[in-house]
Every structure is written in structure tokens, then in C-alpha cells.
Amino acid sequence: MNIAVIGTGYVGLVAGTCFAESGNDVICVDIDEKKIATLNQGKAPIYEPGLEEMIRRNVADQRLSFTTDITPAVRKSEIIFIAVGTPQGPNGRANLQYLRATAKSIAKAMNGRKIIVTKSTVPVGTADEIRGIIKAGTKHSFAVVSNPEFMKEGAAVDDFMKPDRVVLGGDDFKAIEKLKELYEAFVRTGNPIMVMDTRSAEMCKYAANAMLATKISFINEVARLCEKMGADVGEVRRAISMDRRIGPYFIFPGTGYGGSCFPKDVRAMISMGEKEVEMALLGAVEKVNERQKLILVEKVKRFFGAKLAGKTFAVWGLAFKPRTDDMRDAPAISVINALLKAGAKVQAFDPEATQEARKIFGERILYAQHGYDALYGAAALLILTEWNEFRRPDFGRMKQLLKNPVIFDGRNIYDPRDLGKLGFKYFSIGRKHG
Ligand SMILES: NC(=O)c1ccc[n+]([C@@H]2O[C@H](COP(=O)([O-])OP(=O)(O)OC[C@H]3O[C@@H](n4cnc5c(N)ncnc54)[C@H](O)[C@@H]3O)[C@@H](O)[C@H]2O)c1
């Protein structure tokens, strides 16, 4: 099939590359000239495991190309995916300006019937709006289908190639059949392609992210109570996860959720309820999360005092989660800003996110080339992202480099007893020996 993907970010680039990988001819479009130039040099502008090799292979096989010119891409394609950003706008609402602009450009470029698919996360009712915009801009026939994306950054290629389910929202039978055909290659193990109306499909994405954010805030609140009452959230988590109604997934305490999706999608869902449906639970989920982002700073101040001037802190992990370079709404931003505000200096290390961090902090912090370099002369280490390479470090070397053997672990990656035996003062989230 001939496919165009408009918006070549985390979602569009992965989706376009995976569609090409399964034998389709794909043109990825973006307004960001630098991004397209990077891609045309065979480099991925983002870090996502397995993506760059897959891009190179499909470009070499001439199934995948990149352009800033939407018109030929639309003309050549029967299916056009919209994967542009829908960032947070005023009052927590999703900002649909990029999506509307894209819909207008598609309408202008159309030269025959097209299937237009919204992959971006959009408020319920947006497919109807897109339909209106396109209808006003073309005389050609078209179908609009909602196809929310559930991939996880850090495992996006795997998730796209083997989705738990594919959701298609729409009432144009032919368009739905075509998209089912396209997605057949990705659901060979029998995972379902679920067809529903556009509004339900649009709601699925928000409901999924809100549920996941709720699980995180729930366990973080339990962790706080565990600390106060002398219980261990690790034990509690293991025990409750054995209940099949609860399950073991996504109930790990930490420094709060971040990233480009959960924060903005929770806020967008709250704003969708407006005055008629107060989203009281999600309001609490967000409040708990904002508080949780600063839990390590609270612990640091309890240990070192509120004024941190003259002290340097090492930070391991800047990305909002491992295996990505994405720092959008990452807890590291709140933590580092709070440390700097209290007068401290910061030496940070992340295996992939340094470039993104530079855009946020500039020269206000130091960036280490290696994890151990960040420790030199630091009053303590803060761990903010659970990259695998942090899990089994050389503790002896760490002790030599740090000024004090103190670790504040926002991801509970070490055993408190082990760290105690090694002579560290160790603080983690909601655990008894922390
Ligand atoms: N990142 C994720 O893990 C994820 C997962 C599921 C769904 N989503 C949703 O998918 C959408 C895209 O997210 P993302 O993380 O890929 O965003 P992103 O910011 O990485 O990429 C968006 C891209 O769209 C481009 N763009 C903007 N306007 C354009 C236009 N008029 N024409 C062509 N390109 C244009 C931007 O230059 C950018 O490269 C959002 O709605 C997001 O909520 C994201």
C-alpha cells in the first residue's frame, strides 16, 4: 500500500518505519527541515532501540522516504496517517493547531479518494472536526478513521510490531477493511483489531493513559504512607500484585510519572469533563504526581538542611524513563530546578538524554560523559531514571568518588540491606530500611 505519515516524531517515525518494514511504500512528512535532513542522512533524530537500523534498511530498499513537502506525499498515498504533536494548550486542553493545519494541507493536496487516519492523541470529537475541515477544503471523497497509538517510548518498535490490540474507530466500511488489511501483518499472533465508533476510539487512548497514571499515583501514595507507618512498599507491592485483579504491572513507586503523554493526557481528560463531569479522581492523580516529583528533594533537604549552597549533587538519569532520550515533563526537570533553586550545583549523567537536557538547562548544570564522572566531589547521588547500567555499579569506586557515601534512589533499584552493609547512607521510596 502507498502510505503517507504526517509528523515524523516518536510516533510518526516509528509507525512509518514499521509500515515500510512490513512491505508498504511509506513517505514520512515533517515541517521540521532539520529533522528531515537528519533522516535523509540515514540518522534517527531520536533515540529508540532498533529504530535507526530499521530506517536504514527500509530507505536502502526504497520503501521509506522523508520529505518536507506534503503535497506529493498526499497525492501518491491512499492512506494518510496524521501523527503530529498535540501538546498541552491553555487550561490543560490539547492544542490542536498542528492537527488542524495538517488537515487543511491534506485537503488542499488531495487528488482523489483518501483514507485519513488520526494517530495523534486527540480529544473526543476531533475526528468530526477533521472531517469538517477536510470537507471544506476538497471536492474529493474521503474517510476519517481514528487509530490511537499505544506504543511505549523505549520499546516503541516492538510495541508497534506486536501491539496488544489495534483500535480502529470509524463507520466507513471500506476504509476500515483497508486498515484491517494493513494491520494484519502486525497481529499474526491473534491480538485483536477492535473496530468501534470514532468517539469511543478517541476515548480509549485517554482512558488507557489515565488508568496507568492512576496506578502510579496510587502506589506512590501508598509508598508515602508506608514510610510514615514503618511498612515496606516493596513487600506490599509484591503481595498485592499476586491478586490477579490487581496484577504486577505498573505499580512500582518512584519519583512520579512524566513524559510527553501521561501529564498532558491526564490534564486533557480533566478538561474534557469541563463543568459537567468533574474528573475528581484524575485531579487527585495529578496532584499526587506533582508532589511526588519532589520527594527526593524533600529527602535531600531533610538530610542536608534546606540550604544547599556550596554543595554539589550527582544525578544519574535525566530521561523520563529508561531507553529513551525524551525529557518532556521528566521528573528530573523538577528535581534539578529545585536543587539549583536551593543553591546547589548539579553534575548529571544520562546514557542518551544529555542533548535534550542541554536544551532545558543549558550551562546551568554540568554534563558528565560517564556515570562515575558525575560523582566526583558530590555530596550525594540522586538516581532519577532506572537505566539498566545503574543497577550493578562498582560501589567501591562510587564511595571513593563521592564526598559522602549517600544515595537518594528515586527508583528503588538497590537493596537497602546491601547498601547498608557497604557503608552507604541510602534513601529510597517507601521502604523500611531506606
Ligand atoms: N510519544 C509517545 O510515546 C506517544 C505514544 C502514543 C501517542 N502519542 C501521541 O502521538 C502524537 C505525536 O506524538 P510524538 O511524541 O510523536 O510527538 P513529536 O513532538 O515527537 O512529533 C510530532 C512531529 O510533528 C511535526 N509536525 C507538527 N506540525 C506539522 C505539520 N503541519 N506537518 C508535518 N509535521 C508536523 C513536528 O515537527 C514533530 O516532528 C501526540 O498526539 C501524542 O500524544 C505519543
PDBQT file of the ligand as one rigid body, heavy atoms in Angstrom, charges set to zero:
ROOT
HETATM    1  N1  LIG A 501       5.427   9.743  22.241  1.00  0.00    +0.000 N 
HETATM    2  C1  LIG A 501       4.657   8.700  22.569  1.00  0.00    +0.000 C 
HETATM    3  O1  LIG A 501       5.094   7.766  23.238  1.00  0.00    +0.000 OA
HETATM    4  C2  LIG A 501       3.228   8.648  22.113  1.00  0.00    +0.000 A 
HETATM    5  C3  LIG A 501       2.521   7.437  22.252  1.00  0.00    +0.000 A 
HETATM    6  C4  LIG A 501       1.214   7.389  21.802  1.00  0.00    +0.000 A 
HETATM    7  C5  LIG A 501       0.603   8.513  21.265  1.00  0.00    +0.000 A 
HETATM    8  N2  LIG A 501       1.301   9.683  21.181  1.00  0.00    +0.000 N 
HETATM    9  C6  LIG A 501       0.641  10.841  20.557  1.00  0.00    +0.000 C 
HETATM   10  O2  LIG A 501       1.084  10.940  19.201  1.00  0.00    +0.000 OA
HETATM   11  C7  LIG A 501       1.195  12.304  18.808  1.00  0.00    +0.000 C 
HETATM   12  C8  LIG A 501       2.619  12.608  18.370  1.00  0.00    +0.000 C 
HETATM   13  O3  LIG A 501       3.474  12.433  19.475  1.00  0.00    +0.000 OA
HETATM   14  P1  LIG A 501       5.058  12.421  19.330  1.00  0.00    +0.000 P 
HETATM   15  O4  LIG A 501       5.616  12.076  20.656  1.00  0.00    +0.000 OA
HETATM   16  O5  LIG A 501       5.428  11.607  18.139  1.00  0.00    +0.000 OA
HETATM   17  O6  LIG A 501       5.313  13.973  19.009  1.00  0.00    +0.000 OA
HETATM   18  P2  LIG A 501       6.648  14.659  18.490  1.00  0.00    +0.000 P 
HETATM   19  O7  LIG A 501       6.621  16.033  19.033  1.00  0.00    +0.000 OA
HETATM   20  O8  LIG A 501       7.830  13.775  18.721  1.00  0.00    +0.000 OA
HETATM   21  O9  LIG A 501       6.430  14.715  16.905  1.00  0.00    +0.000 OA
HETATM   22  C9  LIG A 501       5.478  15.488  16.270  1.00  0.00    +0.000 C 
HETATM   23  C10 LIG A 501       6.046  15.898  14.918  1.00  0.00    +0.000 C 
HETATM   24  O10 LIG A 501       5.023  16.550  14.163  1.00  0.00    +0.000 OA
HETATM   25  C11 LIG A 501       5.662  17.534  13.377  1.00  0.00    +0.000 C 
HETATM   26  N3  LIG A 501       4.668  18.479  12.856  1.00  0.00    +0.000 N 
HETATM   27  C12 LIG A 501       3.982  19.438  13.511  1.00  0.00    +0.000 A 
HETATM   28  N4  LIG A 501       3.162  20.081  12.653  1.00  0.00    +0.000 NA
HETATM   29  C13 LIG A 501       3.310  19.505  11.459  1.00  0.00    +0.000 A 
HETATM   30  C14 LIG A 501       2.723  19.712  10.184  1.00  0.00    +0.000 A 
HETATM   31  N5  LIG A 501       1.800  20.651   9.980  1.00  0.00    +0.000 N 
HETATM   32  N6  LIG A 501       3.110  18.930   9.159  1.00  0.00    +0.000 NA
HETATM   33  C15 LIG A 501       4.050  17.987   9.335  1.00  0.00    +0.000 A 
HETATM   34  N7  LIG A 501       4.644  17.736  10.534  1.00  0.00    +0.000 NA
HETATM   35  C16 LIG A 501       4.272  18.478  11.572  1.00  0.00    +0.000 A 
HETATM   36  C17 LIG A 501       6.679  18.137  14.314  1.00  0.00    +0.000 C 
HETATM   37  O11 LIG A 501       7.685  18.860  13.642  1.00  0.00    +0.000 OA
HETATM   38  C18 LIG A 501       7.210  16.898  15.021  1.00  0.00    +0.000 C 
HETATM   39  O12 LIG A 501       8.339  16.363  14.368  1.00  0.00    +0.000 OA
HETATM   40  C19 LIG A 501       0.726  13.111  20.020  1.00  0.00    +0.000 C 
HETATM   41  O13 LIG A 501      -0.645  13.355  19.878  1.00  0.00    +0.000 OA
HETATM   42  C20 LIG A 501       0.979  12.180  21.182  1.00  0.00    +0.000 C 
HETATM   43  O14 LIG A 501       0.124  12.436  22.266  1.00  0.00    +0.000 OA
HETATM   44  C21 LIG A 501       2.616   9.777  21.571  1.00  0.00    +0.000 A 
ENDROOT
TORSDOF 0
